[in-house]
């Protein structure tokens, strides 16, 4: 299997289609976060503050059940389920790493039979209402740090890992892995990828001559 033992997938835009977790919620609440995103990209704020500012856009503070209803409305990318099943059948470890929200990541993982999911959380009070704070686990521009932690937890080296992503924010994520796979990528991601694919089934070519 060419020495690869772990495949770490980005979630939004890679395993599932449509708006990412944060955009989906911003659309639902009728707000936009371009100023927050700009400040984060320009390093005026860190990702914890970026999440905090985004969450506070949702007023009045919503109940976590409303958040769940919004986030669990998604569709898988074509062939995502069958590809991940075949990779698992090969004995590969699979993990989903996302700067999105863990409610969605866990549901995606449950439906794919993937136990390893790493994503950010939302703090709620005793009544289930959002408190305006996030739980930082994956920094959007430092997803390689999450990849490193996952690989270490399994006892794998980074060159034994494959990272699959789609957005301009996945550059360091793909570069850190032994093999970086860009799926229908943003133009800015192409140069950071070892392999560019338009169909998730193309990942199987790494392991099979025919599939």
TITIMI-118684 format. One line per 8 residues: number of its first residue (from 0); their letters; for each residue x, y, z of N, C-alpha, C. Coordinates in steps of 0.1 Angstrom, whole numbers, always signed. Layout:
BEGIN
NUM) A) X/Y/Z/X/Y/Z/X/Y/Z | ...
***
This chain:
BEGIN
0) XXXXXXXX) +8/-12/+0/+0/+0/+0/+9/+13/+0 | +21/+11/-5/+30/+22/-6/+33/+29/+7 | +31/+22/+18/+36/+27/+31/+26/+37/+38 | +15/+39/+32/+5/+48/+38/-4/+41/+47 | -6/+47/+59/-14/+40/+70/-26/+48/+75 | -25/+61/+72/-36/+69/+77/-40/+79/+67 | -53/+81/+65/-58/+91/+56/-67/+101/+64 | -63/+114/+63/-70/+124/+70/-78/+133/+60
8) XXXXXXXX) -91/+133/+61/-99/+141/+52/-104/+154/+59 | -103/+165/+51/-110/+177/+55/-125/+173/+53 | -134/+180/+60/-148/+177/+59/-156/+185/+49 | -158/+198/+52/-166/+206/+44/-160/+209/+30 | -167/+205/+19/-161/+207/+6/-154/+195/+1 | -150/+186/+10/-142/+174/+6/-150/+161/+8 | -155/+158/+20/-163/+147/+23/-178/+150/+20 | -182/+162/+24/-195/+167/+22/-195/+179/+13
16) XXXXXXXX) -207/+182/+7/-207/+193/-2/-215/+205/+4 | -215/+216/-3/-223/+227/+2/-215/+237/+11 | -222/+246/+17/-215/+255/+26/-208/+249/+38 | -197/+255/+42/-191/+249/+54/-199/+252/+66 | -195/+246/+78/-203/+247/+90/-206/+262/+94 | -196/+270/+94/-198/+284/+98/-206/+292/+88 | -204/+290/+75/-211/+297/+65/-226/+293/+65 | -228/+280/+68/-242/+275/+68/-250/+282/+80
24) XXXXXXXX) -243/+284/+91/-250/+291/+102/-251/+306/+100 | -241/+312/+93/-242/+326/+90/-254/+328/+81 | -256/+320/+71/-267/+321/+61/-280/+319/+69 | -281/+310/+78/-293/+307/+85/-297/+319/+94 | -287/+326/+100/-290/+337/+109/-290/+351/+101 | -287/+350/+88/-288/+362/+80/-277/+372/+83 | -265/+367/+86/-253/+376/+89/-242/+373/+80 | -232/+381/+80/-219/+378/+72/-207/+381/+81
32) XXXXXXXX) -196/+374/+78/-184/+375/+86/-172/+379/+79 | -173/+386/+68/-161/+389/+60/-151/+398/+67 | -156/+407/+75/-147/+415/+83/-139/+407/+93 | -146/+397/+100/-139/+388/+109/-128/+380/+102 | -132/+374/+90/-123/+366/+83/-111/+374/+78 | -113/+386/+74/-102/+394/+69/-92/+397/+81 | -98/+400/+92/-89/+402/+104/-81/+390/+108 | -87/+378/+106/-80/+366/+110/-69/+363/+100
40) XXXXXXXX) -72/+364/+87/-62/+361/+77/-51/+371/+78 | -54/+384/+81/-43/+394/+83/-36/+393/+96 | -40/+383/+104/-34/+380/+117/-36/+391/+127 | -47/+398/+126/-50/+408/+136/-57/+401/+148 | -63/+390/+146/-69/+382/+156/-65/+367/+154 | -66/+359/+165/-63/+345/+164/-76/+338/+161 | -75/+324/+160/-87/+317/+156/-97/+316/+167 | -93/+316/+179/-102/+316/+190/-111/+329/+190
48) XXXXXXXX) -105/+340/+188/-112/+353/+187/-121/+353/+174 | -116/+347/+164/-124/+347/+151/-137/+339/+154 | -136/+328/+161/-148/+320/+164/-157/+328/+173 | -151/+334/+183/-159/+342/+193/-167/+353/+186 | -161/+360/+177/-167/+371/+169/-179/+365/+160 | -176/+354/+154/-186/+348/+145/-198/+343/+153 | -196/+337/+165/-207/+332/+173/-215/+343/+178 | -209/+354/+181/-217/+365/+187/-225/+372/+176
56) XXXXXXXX) -223/+369/+163/-232/+374/+153/-246/+368/+154 | -247/+357/+160/-260/+349/+160/-268/+354/+172 | -276/+364/+170/-284/+370/+180/-299/+368/+178 | -307/+366/+189/-303/+363/+202/-296/+350/+203 | -288/+347/+214/-281/+335/+214/-290/+323/+212 | -287/+315/+202/-296/+303/+199/-294/+291/+208 | -304/+283/+208/-302/+270/+215/-295/+260/+206 | -287/+251/+213/-279/+242/+206/-288/+233/+197
64) XXXXXXXX) -300/+231/+200/-309/+223/+191/-311/+229/+178 | -312/+242/+178/-313/+250/+165/-300/+248/+157 | -289/+249/+163/-276/+247/+156/-275/+234/+150 | -279/+224/+158/-279/+210/+152/-288/+208/+140 | -300/+214/+140/-309/+213/+129/-303/+219/+116 | -295/+230/+118/-289/+236/+106/-277/+228/+101 | -269/+224/+110/-256/+217/+107/-258/+203/+101 | -269/+197/+106/-271/+183/+101/-278/+182/+88
72) XXXXXXXX) -281/+193/+82/-287/+193/+69/-275/+194/+59 | -271/+183/+54/-259/+183/+44/-260/+171/+35 | -252/+170/+25/-251/+159/+16/-237/+155/+14 | -234/+142/+12/-221/+137/+10/-217/+140/-4 | -204/+142/-6/-198/+143/-20/-200/+129/-27 | -202/+130/-40/-203/+117/-48/-192/+107/-44 | -196/+95/-41/-187/+84/-39/-179/+84/-26 | -182/+94/-17/-175/+96/-5/-177/+83/+4
80) XXXXXXXX) -189/+78/+5/-192/+67/+14/-184/+54/+9 | -185/+52/-4/-180/+39/-10/-164/+40/-9 | -158/+51/-12/-144/+53/-12/-138/+50/+2 | -145/+57/+12/-140/+55/+26/-142/+41/+30 | -152/+34/+26/-154/+20/+30/-143/+12/+24 | -139/+14/+12/-129/+6/+6/-115/+9/+12 | -113/+21/+16/-100/+24/+23/-100/+18/+37 | -111/+18/+44/-112/+11/+57/-110/-4/+55
88) XXXXXXXX) -115/-10/+44/-114/-24/+41/-99/-28/+39 | -92/-18/+34/-77/-21/+32/-69/-21/+45 | -76/-17/+56/-69/-16/+69/-64/-2/+72 | -67/+8/+64/-62/+21/+66/-70/+28/+77 | -63/+36/+86/-70/+44/+96/-75/+56/+88 | -87/+60/+92/-94/+72/+86/-97/+82/+97 | -95/+95/+94/-99/+105/+103/-104/+117/+96 | -113/+124/+102/-118/+137/+96/-114/+148/+105
96) XXXXXXXX) -107/+158/+99/-102/+169/+106/-108/+182/+100 | -114/+190/+108/-121/+202/+102/-121/+213/+112 | -119/+225/+106/-120/+238/+114/-135/+241/+115 | -144/+233/+111/-158/+235/+113/-162/+230/+127 | -175/+226/+128/-180/+224/+141/-182/+209/+144 | -179/+205/+156/-179/+190/+159/-193/+184/+158 | -204/+191/+160/-217/+185/+158/-218/+179/+145 | -214/+186/+134/-215/+181/+121/-205/+170/+119
104) XXXXXXXX) -192/+172/+123/-182/+162/+121/-185/+149/+127 | -190/+149/+139/-194/+136/+146/-205/+129/+138 | -215/+136/+133/-225/+130/+126/-220/+124/+113 | -211/+131/+106/-205/+126/+94/-197/+114/+97 | -189/+114/+107/-182/+103/+111/-190/+91/+115 | -201/+93/+122/-210/+82/+125/-216/+75/+113 | -220/+83/+103/-226/+78/+91/-216/+71/+82 | -203/+74/+83/-192/+68/+76/-185/+57/+83
112) XXXXXXXX) -189/+55/+96/-182/+45/+104/-168/+49/+107 | -165/+63/+108/-152/+68/+111/-153/+74/+125 | -145/+67/+134/-146/+71/+148/-137/+83/+151 | -127/+85/+144/-118/+96/+146/-122/+109/+139 | -128/+119/+146/-132/+132/+141/-126/+142/+150 | -121/+153/+144/-115/+164/+152/-121/+177/+146 | -128/+184/+154/-134/+197/+149/-136/+206/+162 | -140/+218/+159/-142/+228/+170/-156/+227/+176
120) XXXXXXXX) -157/+231/+188/-170/+230/+196/-176/+244/+199 | -188/+243/+205/-195/+255/+209/-198/+254/+224 | -195/+264/+232/-199/+263/+246/-213/+267/+248 | -220/+259/+256/-234/+262/+259/-236/+263/+274 | -247/+270/+279/-249/+270/+293/-258/+258/+297 | -262/+258/+310/-269/+247/+315/-282/+244/+309 | -287/+254/+302/-300/+253/+295/-299/+250/+280 | -286/+249/+275/-284/+245/+261/-282/+257/+252
128) XXXXXXXX) -282/+269/+257/-280/+281/+249/-265/+285/+247 | -262/+290/+235/-248/+293/+233/-243/+304/+242 | -231/+303/+246/-225/+313/+255/-216/+323/+248 | -215/+321/+235/-207/+331/+227/-192/+327/+226 | -188/+315/+230/-174/+311/+230/-173/+298/+222 | -162/+296/+215/-159/+284/+209/-150/+275/+216 | -148/+263/+213/-138/+254/+218/-129/+250/+207 | -117/+256/+208/-107/+255/+197/-99/+242/+197
136) XXXXXXXX) -101/+235/+186/-93/+222/+185/-86/+222/+171 | -91/+229/+161/-85/+230/+148/-84/+244/+143 | -72/+249/+142/-71/+263/+137/-71/+262/+121 | -79/+271/+115/-82/+270/+101/-69/+270/+93 | -59/+279/+97/-47/+280/+89/-36/+272/+95 | -39/+263/+105/-28/+255/+111/-34/+240/+112 | -41/+236/+102/-47/+222/+103/-36/+211/+104 | -24/+215/+99/-13/+205/+100/-10/+201/+115
144) XXXXXXXX) -13/+210/+124/-11/+207/+138/-21/+196/+143 | -33/+197/+138/-43/+186/+141/-38/+173/+134 | -33/+174/+122/-28/+162/+115/-17/+155/+123 | -8/+164/+128/+3/+159/+136/-1/+151/+148 | -11/+157/+155/-16/+151/+167/-23/+138/+164 | -31/+137/+154/-38/+125/+150/-27/+114/+147 | -18/+118/+138/-7/+108/+134/+0/+103/+147 | +3/+112/+156/+11/+108/+168/+2/+98/+177
152) XXXXXXXX) -11/+101/+177/-20/+93/+185/-20/+78/+180 | -18/+76/+167/-17/+63/+162/-3/+57/+161 | +7/+65/+164/+20/+61/+163/+26/+61/+149 | +20/+69/+140/+24/+70/+127/+33/+82/+124 | +42/+81/+114/+50/+93/+110/+41/+100/+99 | +44/+113/+98/+37/+121/+88/+38/+116/+74 | +50/+110/+71/+52/+105/+57/+44/+92/+55 | +37/+87/+65/+28/+76/+64/+14/+80/+62
160) XXXXXXXX) +12/+93/+62/-2/+99/+61/-5/+106/+48 | -18/+105/+44/-23/+112/+33/-33/+122/+38 | -32/+134/+33/-42/+145/+37/-50/+149/+24 | -63/+150/+26/-72/+153/+15/-80/+166/+18 | -78/+176/+10/-85/+189/+12/-89/+195/+0 | -96/+207/+1/-101/+213/-11/-99/+228/-12 | -97/+235/+0/-97/+250/+0/-83/+256/+1 | -82/+269/-1/-69/+276/+0/-64/+275/+14
168) XXXXXXXX) -72/+272/+24/-68/+271/+38/-62/+258/+41 | -61/+249/+31/-56/+235/+34/-41/+234/+29 | -35/+245/+26/-21/+244/+20/-11/+237/+30 | -10/+242/+42/-1/+236/+52/-5/+221/+56 | -18/+219/+56/-24/+206/+59/-19/+196/+48 | -20/+199/+36/-15/+190/+25/+0/+189/+25 | +7/+200/+27/+21/+200/+26/+28/+191/+37 | +21/+191/+49/+27/+183/+60/+26/+168/+58
176) XXXXXXXX) +17/+163/+50/+15/+149/+49/+25/+143/+39 | +26/+130/+40/+34/+123/+30/+29/+124/+16 | +16/+125/+15/+9/+127/+2/-2/+137/+4 | -2/+148/-3/-12/+158/-2/-21/+157/-14 | -34/+155/-12/-44/+153/-23/-54/+165/-23 | -55/+171/-34/-64/+183/-35/-76/+178/-43 | -88/+179/-37/-100/+175/-44/-108/+187/-49 | -110/+187/-62/-116/+199/-69/-112/+212/-62
184) XXXXXXXX) -99/+214/-62/-93/+224/-54/-95/+239/-58 | -94/+248/-49/-92/+262/-52/-79/+263/-59 | -78/+273/-68/-65/+274/-75/-53/+276/-66 | -55/+283/-55/-44/+285/-46/-38/+272/-40 | -46/+262/-40/-42/+249/-33/-34/+240/-42 | -35/+242/-55/-29/+232/-65/-14/+230/-63 | -7/+241/-61/+7/+240/-60/+12/+233/-47 | +3/+232/-37/+7/+226/-25/+4/+211/-25
192) XXXXXXXX) -3/+206/-36/-7/+192/-37/+2/+184/-45 | +3/+171/-40/+11/+161/-48/+2/+155/-58 | -11/+155/-56/-21/+149/-65/-33/+157/-65 | -38/+160/-77/-51/+168/-78/-61/+159/-85 | -73/+158/-78/-83/+149/-83/-96/+156/-85 | -105/+151/-93/-118/+157/-96/-129/+147/-91 | -125/+135/-87/-134/+125/-83/-128/+117/-71 | -135/+116/-60/-129/+109/-49/-124/+95/-51
200) XXXXXXXX) -130/+89/-61/-126/+75/-65/-111/+75/-69 | -106/+86/-74/-92/+86/-79/-82/+84/-67 | -86/+85/-55/-78/+82/-44/-74/+67/-44 | -83/+59/-48/-81/+45/-49/-70/+41/-58 | -66/+49/-67/-55/+46/-77/-42/+45/-69 | -41/+51/-58/-29/+51/-50/-27/+36/-45 | -38/+29/-43/-37/+15/-38/-40/+4/-48 | -48/+8/-58/-52/-2/-68/-49/+2/-82
208) XXX) -44/-8/-90/-42/-4/-104/-56/-2/-111 | -65/-10/-107/-79/-9/-112/-89/-8/-100 | -100/-1/-102/-110/+0/-91/-124/+1/-97
***
